[in-house]
Amino acid sequence: AKSIDKATFDLSVKNPNGGAEITHRSPQEIMDEIAVLDAESAEVLAGIKKLI
């Protein structure tokens, strides 16, 4: 215990592997994107049905 340097010994809470902070989208933004993706999927499916 005597060999521990009190000036550099740090027990503070922090994540040494922490990267950039994550920003979350609003629920409305997520729902809007889902609607767009659903519309695109419907178009592709309609095109496939025409080929069958």
mmCIF entry with sequence, helices, sheets and N, C-alpha, C, O atoms, coordinates in Angstrom:
data_MODEL
# 
_entry.id   MODEL 
# 
_entity.id                         1 
_entity.type                       polymer 
_entity.pdbx_number_of_molecules   1 
# 
_entity_poly.entity_id                      1 
_entity_poly.type                           'polypeptide(L)' 
_entity_poly.nstd_linkage                   no 
_entity_poly.nstd_monomer                   no 
_entity_poly.pdbx_seq_one_letter_code       AKSIDKATFDLSVKNPNGGAEITHRSPQEIMDEIAVLDAESAEVLAGIKKLI 
_entity_poly.pdbx_seq_one_letter_code_can   AKSIDKATFDLSVKNPNGGAEITHRSPQEIMDEIAVLDAESAEVLAGIKKLI 
_entity_poly.pdbx_strand_id                 A 
# 
loop_
_entity_poly_seq.entity_id 
_entity_poly_seq.num 
_entity_poly_seq.mon_id 
_entity_poly_seq.hetero 
1 1  ALA n 
1 2  LYS n 
1 3  SER n 
1 4  ILE n 
1 5  ASP n 
1 6  LYS n 
1 7  ALA n 
1 8  THR n 
1 9  PHE n 
1 10 ASP n 
1 11 LEU n 
1 12 SER n 
1 13 VAL n 
1 14 LYS n 
1 15 ASN n 
1 16 PRO n 
1 17 ASN n 
1 18 GLY n 
1 19 GLY n 
1 20 ALA n 
1 21 GLU n 
1 22 ILE n 
1 23 THR n 
1 24 HIS n 
1 25 ARG n 
1 26 SER n 
1 27 PRO n 
1 28 GLN n 
1 29 GLU n 
1 30 ILE n 
1 31 MET n 
1 32 ASP n 
1 33 GLU n 
1 34 ILE n 
1 35 ALA n 
1 36 VAL n 
1 37 LEU n 
1 38 ASP n 
1 39 ALA n 
1 40 GLU n 
1 41 SER n 
1 42 ALA n 
1 43 GLU n 
1 44 VAL n 
1 45 LEU n 
1 46 ALA n 
1 47 GLY n 
1 48 ILE n 
1 49 LYS n 
1 50 LYS n 
1 51 LEU n 
1 52 ILE n 
# 
_struct_asym.id          A 
_struct_asym.entity_id   1 
# 
_struct_conf.conf_type_id            HELX_P 
_struct_conf.id                      HELX_P1 
_struct_conf.pdbx_PDB_helix_id       AA1 
_struct_conf.beg_label_comp_id       PRO 
_struct_conf.beg_label_asym_id       A 
_struct_conf.beg_label_seq_id        27 
_struct_conf.pdbx_beg_PDB_ins_code   ? 
_struct_conf.end_label_comp_id       LEU 
_struct_conf.end_label_asym_id       A 
_struct_conf.end_label_seq_id        51 
_struct_conf.pdbx_end_PDB_ins_code   ? 
_struct_conf.beg_auth_comp_id        PRO 
_struct_conf.beg_auth_asym_id        A 
_struct_conf.beg_auth_seq_id         27 
_struct_conf.end_auth_comp_id        LEU 
_struct_conf.end_auth_asym_id        A 
_struct_conf.end_auth_seq_id         51 
_struct_conf.pdbx_PDB_helix_class    1 
_struct_conf.details                 ? 
_struct_conf.pdbx_PDB_helix_length   25 
# 
_struct_conf_type.id          HELX_P 
_struct_conf_type.criteria    ? 
_struct_conf_type.reference   ? 
# 
loop_
_atom_site.group_PDB 
_atom_site.id 
_atom_site.type_symbol 
_atom_site.label_atom_id 
_atom_site.label_alt_id 
_atom_site.label_comp_id 
_atom_site.label_asym_id 
_atom_site.label_entity_id 
_atom_site.label_seq_id 
_atom_site.pdbx_PDB_ins_code 
_atom_site.Cartn_x 
_atom_site.Cartn_y 
_atom_site.Cartn_z 
_atom_site.occupancy 
_atom_site.B_iso_or_equiv 
_atom_site.pdbx_formal_charge 
_atom_site.auth_seq_id 
_atom_site.auth_comp_id 
_atom_site.auth_asym_id 
_atom_site.auth_atom_id 
_atom_site.pdbx_PDB_model_num 
ATOM 1   N N  . ALA A 1 1  ? 0.821   -1.188  0.000   1.00 0.00 ? 1  ALA A N  1 
ATOM 2   C CA . ALA A 1 1  ? 0.000   0.000   0.000   1.00 0.00 ? 1  ALA A CA 1 
ATOM 3   C C  . ALA A 1 1  ? 0.869   1.258   0.000   1.00 0.00 ? 1  ALA A C  1 
ATOM 4   O O  . ALA A 1 1  ? 0.435   2.305   -0.480  1.00 0.00 ? 1  ALA A O  1 
ATOM 5   N N  . LYS A 1 2  ? 2.060   1.170   0.519   1.00 0.00 ? 2  LYS A N  1 
ATOM 6   C CA . LYS A 1 2  ? 2.923   2.344   0.567   1.00 0.00 ? 2  LYS A CA 1 
ATOM 7   C C  . LYS A 1 2  ? 3.435   2.715   -0.820  1.00 0.00 ? 2  LYS A C  1 
ATOM 8   O O  . LYS A 1 2  ? 3.812   3.865   -1.047  1.00 0.00 ? 2  LYS A O  1 
ATOM 9   N N  . SER A 1 3  ? 3.457   1.756   -1.757  1.00 0.00 ? 3  SER A N  1 
ATOM 10  C CA . SER A 1 3  ? 3.991   2.026   -3.091  1.00 0.00 ? 3  SER A CA 1 
ATOM 11  C C  . SER A 1 3  ? 2.979   2.713   -4.013  1.00 0.00 ? 3  SER A C  1 
ATOM 12  O O  . SER A 1 3  ? 3.325   3.061   -5.142  1.00 0.00 ? 3  SER A O  1 
ATOM 13  N N  . ILE A 1 4  ? 1.748   2.915   -3.562  1.00 0.00 ? 4  ILE A N  1 
ATOM 14  C CA . ILE A 1 4  ? 0.724   3.559   -4.387  1.00 0.00 ? 4  ILE A CA 1 
ATOM 15  C C  . ILE A 1 4  ? 0.929   5.072   -4.341  1.00 0.00 ? 4  ILE A C  1 
ATOM 16  O O  . ILE A 1 4  ? 1.001   5.666   -3.264  1.00 0.00 ? 4  ILE A O  1 
ATOM 17  N N  . ASP A 1 5  ? 1.021   5.682   -5.508  1.00 0.00 ? 5  ASP A N  1 
ATOM 18  C CA . ASP A 1 5  ? 1.201   7.130   -5.603  1.00 0.00 ? 5  ASP A CA 1 
ATOM 19  C C  . ASP A 1 5  ? -0.146  7.817   -5.402  1.00 0.00 ? 5  ASP A C  1 
ATOM 20  O O  . ASP A 1 5  ? -1.038  7.670   -6.237  1.00 0.00 ? 5  ASP A O  1 
ATOM 21  N N  . LYS A 1 6  ? -0.308  8.547   -4.335  1.00 0.00 ? 6  LYS A N  1 
ATOM 22  C CA . LYS A 1 6  ? -1.574  9.187   -4.005  1.00 0.00 ? 6  LYS A CA 1 
ATOM 23  C C  . LYS A 1 6  ? -1.952  10.271  -5.023  1.00 0.00 ? 6  LYS A C  1 
ATOM 24  O O  . LYS A 1 6  ? -3.130  10.601  -5.158  1.00 0.00 ? 6  LYS A O  1 
ATOM 25  N N  . ALA A 1 7  ? -0.997  10.810  -5.719  1.00 0.00 ? 7  ALA A N  1 
ATOM 26  C CA . ALA A 1 7  ? -1.272  11.863  -6.697  1.00 0.00 ? 7  ALA A CA 1 
ATOM 27  C C  . ALA A 1 7  ? -1.922  11.306  -7.958  1.00 0.00 ? 7  ALA A C  1 
ATOM 28  O O  . ALA A 1 7  ? -2.691  12.008  -8.616  1.00 0.00 ? 7  ALA A O  1 
ATOM 29  N N  . THR A 1 8  ? -1.628  10.059  -8.303  1.00 0.00 ? 8  THR A N  1 
ATOM 30  C CA . THR A 1 8  ? -2.161  9.493   -9.547  1.00 0.00 ? 8  THR A CA 1 
ATOM 31  C C  . THR A 1 8  ? -3.175  8.385   -9.310  1.00 0.00 ? 8  THR A C  1 
ATOM 32  O O  . THR A 1 8  ? -3.777  7.905   -10.270 1.00 0.00 ? 8  THR A O  1 
ATOM 33  N N  . PHE A 1 9  ? -3.382  7.968   -8.089  1.00 0.00 ? 9  PHE A N  1 
ATOM 34  C CA . PHE A 1 9  ? -4.338  6.911   -7.781  1.00 0.00 ? 9  PHE A CA 1 
ATOM 35  C C  . PHE A 1 9  ? -5.748  7.495   -7.840  1.00 0.00 ? 9  PHE A C  1 
ATOM 36  O O  . PHE A 1 9  ? -6.077  8.395   -7.067  1.00 0.00 ? 9  PHE A O  1 
ATOM 37  N N  . ASP A 1 10 ? -6.579  6.993   -8.747  1.00 0.00 ? 10 ASP A N  1 
ATOM 38  C CA . ASP A 1 10 ? -7.889  7.582   -8.998  1.00 0.00 ? 10 ASP A CA 1 
ATOM 39  C C  . ASP A 1 10 ? -8.959  6.504   -8.948  1.00 0.00 ? 10 ASP A C  1 
ATOM 40  O O  . ASP A 1 10 ? -8.904  5.544   -9.717  1.00 0.00 ? 10 ASP A O  1 
ATOM 41  N N  . LEU A 1 11 ? -9.927  6.647   -8.062  1.00 0.00 ? 11 LEU A N  1 
ATOM 42  C CA . LEU A 1 11 ? -11.039 5.699   -7.965  1.00 0.00 ? 11 LEU A CA 1 
ATOM 43  C C  . LEU A 1 11 ? -12.344 6.317   -8.465  1.00 0.00 ? 11 LEU A C  1 
ATOM 44  O O  . LEU A 1 11 ? -13.428 5.833   -8.141  1.00 0.00 ? 11 LEU A O  1 
ATOM 45  N N  . SER A 1 12 ? -12.237 7.391   -9.257  1.00 0.00 ? 12 SER A N  1 
ATOM 46  C CA . SER A 1 12 ? -13.460 8.022   -9.759  1.00 0.00 ? 12 SER A CA 1 
ATOM 47  C C  . SER A 1 12 ? -14.164 7.101   -10.754 1.00 0.00 ? 12 SER A C  1 
ATOM 48  O O  . SER A 1 12 ? -13.545 6.245   -11.386 1.00 0.00 ? 12 SER A O  1 
ATOM 49  N N  . VAL A 1 13 ? -15.472 7.302   -10.872 1.00 0.00 ? 13 VAL A N  1 
ATOM 50  C CA . VAL A 1 13 ? -16.284 6.476   -11.751 1.00 0.00 ? 13 VAL A CA 1 
ATOM 51  C C  . VAL A 1 13 ? -16.221 7.042   -13.164 1.00 0.00 ? 13 VAL A C  1 
ATOM 52  O O  . VAL A 1 13 ? -16.673 8.162   -13.404 1.00 0.00 ? 13 VAL A O  1 
ATOM 53  N N  . LYS A 1 14 ? -15.664 6.279   -14.099 1.00 0.00 ? 14 LYS A N  1 
ATOM 54  C CA . LYS A 1 14 ? -15.650 6.666   -15.504 1.00 0.00 ? 14 LYS A CA 1 
ATOM 55  C C  . LYS A 1 14 ? -15.366 5.421   -16.336 1.00 0.00 ? 14 LYS A C  1 
ATOM 56  O O  . LYS A 1 14 ? -14.713 4.484   -15.876 1.00 0.00 ? 14 LYS A O  1 
ATOM 57  N N  . ASN A 1 15 ? -15.855 5.431   -17.538 1.00 0.00 ? 15 ASN A N  1 
ATOM 58  C CA . ASN A 1 15 ? -15.653 4.309   -18.444 1.00 0.00 ? 15 ASN A CA 1 
ATOM 59  C C  . ASN A 1 15 ? -14.454 4.607   -19.326 1.00 0.00 ? 15 ASN A C  1 
ATOM 60  O O  . ASN A 1 15 ? -14.521 5.509   -20.161 1.00 0.00 ? 15 ASN A O  1 
ATOM 61  N N  . PRO A 1 16 ? -13.363 3.878   -19.166 1.00 0.00 ? 16 PRO A N  1 
ATOM 62  C CA . PRO A 1 16 ? -12.177 4.150   -19.984 1.00 0.00 ? 16 PRO A CA 1 
ATOM 63  C C  . PRO A 1 16 ? -12.384 3.790   -21.449 1.00 0.00 ? 16 PRO A C  1 
ATOM 64  O O  . PRO A 1 16 ? -11.629 4.245   -22.308 1.00 0.00 ? 16 PRO A O  1 
ATOM 65  N N  . ASN A 1 17 ? -13.397 2.977   -21.743 1.00 0.00 ? 17 ASN A N  1 
ATOM 66  C CA . ASN A 1 17 ? -13.660 2.574   -23.121 1.00 0.00 ? 17 ASN A CA 1 
ATOM 67  C C  . ASN A 1 17 ? -14.764 3.403   -23.755 1.00 0.00 ? 17 ASN A C  1 
ATOM 68  O O  . ASN A 1 17 ? -15.202 3.110   -24.868 1.00 0.00 ? 17 ASN A O  1 
ATOM 69  N N  . GLY A 1 18 ? -15.214 4.429   -23.058 1.00 0.00 ? 18 GLY A N  1 
ATOM 70  C CA . GLY A 1 18 ? -16.320 5.241   -23.551 1.00 0.00 ? 18 GLY A CA 1 
ATOM 71  C C  . GLY A 1 18 ? -15.952 5.950   -24.838 1.00 0.00 ? 18 GLY A C  1 
ATOM 72  O O  . GLY A 1 18 ? -14.876 6.536   -24.954 1.00 0.00 ? 18 GLY A O  1 
ATOM 73  N N  . GLY A 1 19 ? -16.843 5.893   -25.791 1.00 0.00 ? 19 GLY A N  1 
ATOM 74  C CA . GLY A 1 19 ? -16.628 6.569   -27.065 1.00 0.00 ? 19 GLY A CA 1 
ATOM 75  C C  . GLY A 1 19 ? -17.453 7.832   -27.126 1.00 0.00 ? 19 GLY A C  1 
ATOM 76  O O  . GLY A 1 19 ? -17.691 8.496   -26.118 1.00 0.00 ? 19 GLY A O  1 
ATOM 77  N N  . ALA A 1 20 ? -17.877 8.142   -28.315 1.00 0.00 ? 20 ALA A N  1 
ATOM 78  C CA . ALA A 1 20 ? -18.698 9.325   -28.510 1.00 0.00 ? 20 ALA A CA 1 
ATOM 79  C C  . ALA A 1 20 ? -20.065 9.112   -27.869 1.00 0.00 ? 20 ALA A C  1 
ATOM 80  O O  . ALA A 1 20 ? -20.566 7.990   -27.788 1.00 0.00 ? 20 ALA A O  1 
ATOM 81  N N  . GLU A 1 21 ? -20.640 10.190  -27.427 1.00 0.00 ? 21 GLU A N  1 
ATOM 82  C CA . GLU A 1 21 ? -21.948 10.113  -26.795 1.00 0.00 ? 21 GLU A CA 1 
ATOM 83  C C  . GLU A 1 21 ? -23.001 9.775   -27.850 1.00 0.00 ? 21 GLU A C  1 
ATOM 84  O O  . GLU A 1 21 ? -22.973 10.312  -28.957 1.00 0.00 ? 21 GLU A O  1 
ATOM 85  N N  . ILE A 1 22 ? -23.911 8.900   -27.508 1.00 0.00 ? 22 ILE A N  1 
ATOM 86  C CA . ILE A 1 22 ? -24.955 8.476   -28.427 1.00 0.00 ? 22 ILE A CA 1 
ATOM 87  C C  . ILE A 1 22 ? -26.123 9.457   -28.344 1.00 0.00 ? 22 ILE A C  1 
ATOM 88  O O  . ILE A 1 22 ? -26.587 9.794   -27.255 1.00 0.00 ? 22 ILE A O  1 
ATOM 89  N N  . THR A 1 23 ? -26.587 9.903   -29.490 1.00 0.00 ? 23 THR A N  1 
ATOM 90  C CA . THR A 1 23 ? -27.767 10.748  -29.511 1.00 0.00 ? 23 THR A CA 1 
ATOM 91  C C  . THR A 1 23 ? -28.943 9.900   -29.978 1.00 0.00 ? 23 THR A C  1 
ATOM 92  O O  . THR A 1 23 ? -28.850 9.175   -30.968 1.00 0.00 ? 23 THR A O  1 
ATOM 93  N N  . HIS A 1 24 ? -30.025 10.000  -29.266 1.00 0.00 ? 24 HIS A N  1 
ATOM 94  C CA . HIS A 1 24 ? -31.205 9.204   -29.569 1.00 0.00 ? 24 HIS A CA 1 
ATOM 95  C C  . HIS A 1 24 ? -32.200 10.020  -30.379 1.00 0.00 ? 24 HIS A C  1 
ATOM 96  O O  . HIS A 1 24 ? -32.370 11.220  -30.168 1.00 0.00 ? 24 HIS A O  1 
ATOM 97  N N  . ARG A 1 25 ? -32.853 9.334   -31.313 1.00 0.00 ? 25 ARG A N  1 
ATOM 98  C CA . ARG A 1 25 ? -33.876 9.995   -32.111 1.00 0.00 ? 25 ARG A CA 1 
ATOM 99  C C  . ARG A 1 25 ? -35.196 9.989   -31.344 1.00 0.00 ? 25 ARG A C  1 
ATOM 100 O O  . ARG A 1 25 ? -35.423 9.166   -30.457 1.00 0.00 ? 25 ARG A O  1 
ATOM 101 N N  . SER A 1 26 ? -36.037 10.912  -31.710 1.00 0.00 ? 26 SER A N  1 
ATOM 102 C CA . SER A 1 26 ? -37.348 10.974  -31.053 1.00 0.00 ? 26 SER A CA 1 
ATOM 103 C C  . SER A 1 26 ? -38.216 9.830   -31.591 1.00 0.00 ? 26 SER A C  1 
ATOM 104 O O  . SER A 1 26 ? -37.988 9.343   -32.698 1.00 0.00 ? 26 SER A O  1 
ATOM 105 N N  . PRO A 1 27 ? -39.200 9.408   -30.814 1.00 0.00 ? 27 PRO A N  1 
ATOM 106 C CA . PRO A 1 27 ? -40.101 8.358   -31.295 1.00 0.00 ? 27 PRO A CA 1 
ATOM 107 C C  . PRO A 1 27 ? -40.780 8.734   -32.617 1.00 0.00 ? 27 PRO A C  1 
ATOM 108 O O  . PRO A 1 27 ? -41.008 7.873   -33.467 1.00 0.00 ? 27 PRO A O  1 
ATOM 109 N N  . GLN A 1 28 ? -41.102 10.019  -32.785 1.00 0.00 ? 28 GLN A N  1 
ATOM 110 C CA . GLN A 1 28 ? -41.752 10.445  -34.029 1.00 0.00 ? 28 GLN A CA 1 
ATOM 111 C C  . GLN A 1 28 ? -40.824 10.272  -35.227 1.00 0.00 ? 28 GLN A C  1 
ATOM 112 O O  . GLN A 1 28 ? -41.271 9.855   -36.296 1.00 0.00 ? 28 GLN A O  1 
ATOM 113 N N  . GLU A 1 29 ? -39.549 10.584  -35.066 1.00 0.00 ? 29 GLU A N  1 
ATOM 114 C CA . GLU A 1 29 ? -38.581 10.393  -36.151 1.00 0.00 ? 29 GLU A CA 1 
ATOM 115 C C  . GLU A 1 29 ? -38.474 8.921   -36.524 1.00 0.00 ? 29 GLU A C  1 
ATOM 116 O O  . GLU A 1 29 ? -38.388 8.578   -37.703 1.00 0.00 ? 29 GLU A O  1 
ATOM 117 N N  . ILE A 1 30 ? -38.481 8.075   -35.542 1.00 0.00 ? 30 ILE A N  1 
ATOM 118 C CA . ILE A 1 30 ? -38.394 6.632   -35.793 1.00 0.00 ? 30 ILE A CA 1 
ATOM 119 C C  . ILE A 1 30 ? -39.641 6.155   -36.534 1.00 0.00 ? 30 ILE A C  1 
ATOM 120 O O  . ILE A 1 30 ? -39.541 5.393   -37.496 1.00 0.00 ? 30 ILE A O  1 
ATOM 121 N N  . MET A 1 31 ? -40.808 6.599   -36.091 1.00 0.00 ? 31 MET A N  1 
ATOM 122 C CA . MET A 1 31 ? -42.053 6.203   -36.754 1.00 0.00 ? 31 MET A CA 1 
ATOM 123 C C  . MET A 1 31 ? -42.099 6.708   -38.194 1.00 0.00 ? 31 MET A C  1 
ATOM 124 O O  . MET A 1 31 ? -42.568 5.999   -39.084 1.00 0.00 ? 31 MET A O  1 
ATOM 125 N N  . ASP A 1 32 ? -41.617 7.922   -38.428 1.00 0.00 ? 32 ASP A N  1 
ATOM 126 C CA . ASP A 1 32 ? -41.574 8.470   -39.786 1.00 0.00 ? 32 ASP A CA 1 
ATOM 127 C C  . ASP A 1 32 ? -40.683 7.625   -40.692 1.00 0.00 ? 32 ASP A C  1 
ATOM 128 O O  . ASP A 1 32 ? -41.034 7.346   -41.838 1.00 0.00 ? 32 ASP A O  1 
ATOM 129 N N  . GLU A 1 33 ? -39.536 7.225   -40.172 1.00 0.00 ? 33 GLU A N  1 
ATOM 130 C CA . GLU A 1 33 ? -38.628 6.391   -40.963 1.00 0.00 ? 33 GLU A CA 1 
ATOM 131 C C  . GLU A 1 33 ? -39.252 5.032   -41.261 1.00 0.00 ? 33 GLU A C  1 
ATOM 132 O O  . GLU A 1 33 ? -39.111 4.514   -42.369 1.00 0.00 ? 33 GLU A O  1 
ATOM 133 N N  . ILE A 1 34 ? -39.935 4.458   -40.288 1.00 0.00 ? 34 ILE A N  1 
ATOM 134 C CA . ILE A 1 34 ? -40.601 3.168   -40.497 1.00 0.00 ? 34 ILE A CA 1 
ATOM 135 C C  . ILE A 1 34 ? -41.657 3.305   -41.596 1.00 0.00 ? 34 ILE A C  1 
ATOM 136 O O  . ILE A 1 34 ? -41.788 2.416   -42.438 1.00 0.00 ? 34 ILE A O  1 
ATOM 137 N N  . ALA A 1 35 ? -42.404 4.398   -41.597 1.00 0.00 ? 35 ALA A N  1 
ATOM 138 C CA . ALA A 1 35 ? -43.428 4.619   -42.620 1.00 0.00 ? 35 ALA A CA 1 
ATOM 139 C C  . ALA A 1 35 ? -42.797 4.703   -44.009 1.00 0.00 ? 35 ALA A C  1 
ATOM 140 O O  . ALA A 1 35 ? -43.324 4.133   -44.965 1.00 0.00 ? 35 ALA A O  1 
ATOM 141 N N  . VAL A 1 36 ? -41.682 5.403   -44.125 1.00 0.00 ? 36 VAL A N  1 
ATOM 142 C CA . VAL A 1 36 ? -40.987 5.516   -45.404 1.00 0.00 ? 36 VAL A CA 1 
ATOM 143 C C  . VAL A 1 36 ? -40.497 4.144   -45.867 1.00 0.00 ? 36 VAL A C  1 
ATOM 144 O O  . VAL A 1 36 ? -40.666 3.779   -47.031 1.00 0.00 ? 36 VAL A O  1 
ATOM 145 N N  . LEU A 1 37 ? -39.898 3.396   -44.964 1.00 0.00 ? 37 LEU A N  1 
ATOM 146 C CA . LEU A 1 37 ? -39.392 2.070   -45.317 1.00 0.00 ? 37 LEU A CA 1 
ATOM 147 C C  . LEU A 1 37 ? -40.529 1.126   -45.698 1.00 0.00 ? 37 LEU A C  1 
ATOM 148 O O  . LEU A 1 37 ? -40.374 0.309   -46.605 1.00 0.00 ? 37 LEU A O  1 
ATOM 149 N N  . ASP A 1 38 ? -41.670 1.229   -45.016 1.00 0.00 ? 38 ASP A N  1 
ATOM 150 C CA . ASP A 1 38 ? -42.830 0.409   -45.363 1.00 0.00 ? 38 ASP A CA 1 
ATOM 151 C C  . ASP A 1 38 ? -43.330 0.738   -46.763 1.00 0.00 ? 38 ASP A C  1 
ATOM 152 O O  . ASP A 1 38 ? -43.689 -0.162  -47.522 1.00 0.00 ? 38 ASP A O  1 
ATOM 153 N N  . ALA A 1 39 ? -43.355 2.012   -47.107 1.00 0.00 ? 39 ALA A N  1 
ATOM 154 C CA . ALA A 1 39 ? -43.796 2.422   -48.442 1.00 0.00 ? 39 ALA A CA 1 
ATOM 155 C C  . ALA A 1 39 ? -42.850 1.874   -49.513 1.00 0.00 ? 39 ALA A C  1 
ATOM 156 O O  . ALA A 1 39 ? -43.296 1.393   -50.555 1.00 0.00 ? 39 ALA A O  1 
ATOM 157 N N  . GLU A 1 40 ? -41.543 1.949   -49.249 1.00 0.00 ? 40 GLU A N  1 
ATOM 158 C CA . GLU A 1 40 ? -40.570 1.407   -50.199 1.00 0.00 ? 40 GLU A CA 1 
ATOM 159 C C  . GLU A 1 40 ? -40.744 -0.100  -50.356 1.00 0.00 ? 40 GLU A C  1 
ATOM 160 O O  . GLU A 1 40 ? -40.668 -0.626  -51.466 1.00 0.00 ? 40 GLU A O  1 
ATOM 161 N N  . SER A 1 41 ? -40.974 -0.783  -49.257 1.00 0.00 ? 41 SER A N  1 
ATOM 162 C CA . SER A 1 41 ? -41.178 -2.235  -49.298 1.00 0.00 ? 41 SER A CA 1 
ATOM 163 C C  . SER A 1 41 ? -42.428 -2.577  -50.099 1.00 0.00 ? 41 SER A C  1 
ATOM 164 O O  . SER A 1 41 ? -42.433 -3.539  -50.867 1.00 0.00 ? 41 SER A O  1 
ATOM 165 N N  . ALA A 1 42 ? -43.486 -1.792  -49.921 1.00 0.00 ? 42 ALA A N  1 
ATOM 166 C CA . ALA A 1 42 ? -44.732 -2.033  -50.647 1.00 0.00 ? 42 ALA A CA 1 
ATOM 167 C C  . ALA A 1 42 ? -44.520 -1.861  -52.148 1.00 0.00 ? 42 ALA A C  1 
ATOM 168 O O  . ALA A 1 42 ? -45.071 -2.625  -52.942 1.00 0.00 ? 42 ALA A O  1 
ATOM 169 N N  . GLU A 1 43 ? -43.733 -0.873  -52.541 1.00 0.00 ? 43 GLU A N  1 
ATOM 170 C CA . GLU A 1 43 ? -43.432 -0.658  -53.960 1.00 0.00 ? 43 GLU A CA 1 
ATOM 171 C C  . GLU A 1 43 ? -42.662 -1.837  -54.545 1.00 0.00 ? 43 GLU A C  1 
ATOM 172 O O  . GLU A 1 43 ? -42.968 -2.299  -55.644 1.00 0.00 ? 43 GLU A O  1 
ATOM 173 N N  . VAL A 1 44 ? -41.685 -2.313  -53.826 1.00 0.00 ? 44 VAL A N  1 
ATOM 174 C CA . VAL A 1 44 ? -40.881 -3.447  -54.291 1.00 0.00 ? 44 VAL A CA 1 
ATOM 175 C C  . VAL A 1 44 ? -41.751 -4.697  -54.400 1.00 0.00 ? 44 VAL A C  1 
ATOM 176 O O  . VAL A 1 44 ? -41.661 -5.438  -55.379 1.00 0.00 ? 44 VAL A O  1 
ATOM 177 N N  . LEU A 1 45 ? -42.585 -4.925  -53.401 1.00 0.00 ? 45 LEU A N  1 
ATOM 178 C CA . LEU A 1 45 ? -43.472 -6.082  -53.402 1.00 0.00 ? 45 LEU A CA 1 
ATOM 179 C C  . LEU A 1 45 ? -44.461 -6.007  -54.567 1.00 0.00 ? 45 LEU A C  1 
ATOM 180 O O  . LEU A 1 45 ? -44.743 -7.021  -55.205 1.00 0.00 ? 45 LEU A O  1 
ATOM 181 N N  . ALA A 1 46 ? -44.988 -4.813  -54.849 1.00 0.00 ? 46 ALA A N  1 
ATOM 182 C CA . ALA A 1 46 ? -45.903 -4.651  -55.981 1.00 0.00 ? 46 ALA A CA 1 
ATOM 183 C C  . ALA A 1 46 ? -45.185 -4.965  -57.296 1.00 0.00 ? 46 ALA A C  1 
ATOM 184 O O  . ALA A 1 46 ? -45.762 -5.591  -58.185 1.00 0.00 ? 46 ALA A O  1 
ATOM 185 N N  . GLY A 1 47 ? -43.941 -4.534  -57.418 1.00 0.00 ? 47 GLY A N  1 
ATOM 186 C CA . GLY A 1 47 ? -43.156 -4.831  -58.617 1.00 0.00 ? 47 GLY A CA 1 
ATOM 187 C C  . GLY A 1 47 ? -42.919 -6.323  -58.783 1.00 0.00 ? 47 GLY A C  1 
ATOM 188 O O  . GLY A 1 47 ? -42.969 -6.838  -59.900 1.00 0.00 ? 47 GLY A O  1 
ATOM 189 N N  . ILE A 1 48 ? -42.665 -7.011  -57.700 1.00 0.00 ? 48 ILE A N  1 
ATOM 190 C CA . ILE A 1 48 ? -42.444 -8.456  -57.733 1.00 0.00 ? 48 ILE A CA 1 
ATOM 191 C C  . ILE A 1 48 ? -43.735 -9.177  -58.131 1.00 0.00 ? 48 ILE A C  1 
ATOM 192 O O  . ILE A 1 48 ? -43.708 -10.129 -58.911 1.00 0.00 ? 48 ILE A O  1 
ATOM 193 N N  . LYS A 1 49 ? -44.851 -8.718  -57.592 1.00 0.00 ? 49 LYS A N  1 
ATOM 194 C CA . LYS A 1 49 ? -46.147 -9.347  -57.912 1.00 0.00 ? 49 LYS A CA 1 
ATOM 195 C C  . LYS A 1 49 ? -46.479 -9.204  -59.394 1.00 0.00 ? 49 LYS A C  1 
ATOM 196 O O  . LYS A 1 49 ? -47.094 -10.096 -59.978 1.00 0.00 ? 49 LYS A O  1 
ATOM 197 N N  . LYS A 1 50 ? -46.074 -8.081  -60.013 1.00 0.00 ? 50 LYS A N  1 
ATOM 198 C CA . LYS A 1 50 ? -46.315 -7.886  -61.444 1.00 0.00 ? 50 LYS A CA 1 
ATOM 199 C C  . LYS A 1 50 ? -45.528 -8.903  -62.272 1.00 0.00 ? 50 LYS A C  1 
ATOM 200 O O  . LYS A 1 50 ? -45.968 -9.299  -63.351 1.00 0.00 ? 50 LYS A O  1 
ATOM 201 N N  . LEU A 1 51 ? -44.382 -9.321  -61.775 1.00 0.00 ? 51 LEU A N  1 
ATOM 202 C CA . LEU A 1 51 ? -43.535 -10.272 -62.502 1.00 0.00 ? 51 LEU A CA 1 
ATOM 203 C C  . LEU A 1 51 ? -44.045 -11.700 -62.398 1.00 0.00 ? 51 LEU A C  1 
ATOM 204 O O  . LEU A 1 51 ? -43.711 -12.543 -63.230 1.00 0.00 ? 51 LEU A O  1 
ATOM 205 N N  . ILE A 1 52 ? -44.838 -11.970 -61.399 1.00 0.00 ? 52 ILE A N  1 
ATOM 206 C CA . ILE A 1 52 ? -45.320 -13.338 -61.177 1.00 0.00 ? 52 ILE A CA 1 
ATOM 207 C C  . ILE A 1 52 ? -46.567 -13.606 -61.976 1.00 0.00 ? 52 ILE A C  1 
ATOM 208 O O  . ILE A 1 52 ? -47.115 -14.707 -61.915 1.00 0.00 ? 52 ILE A O  1 
# 
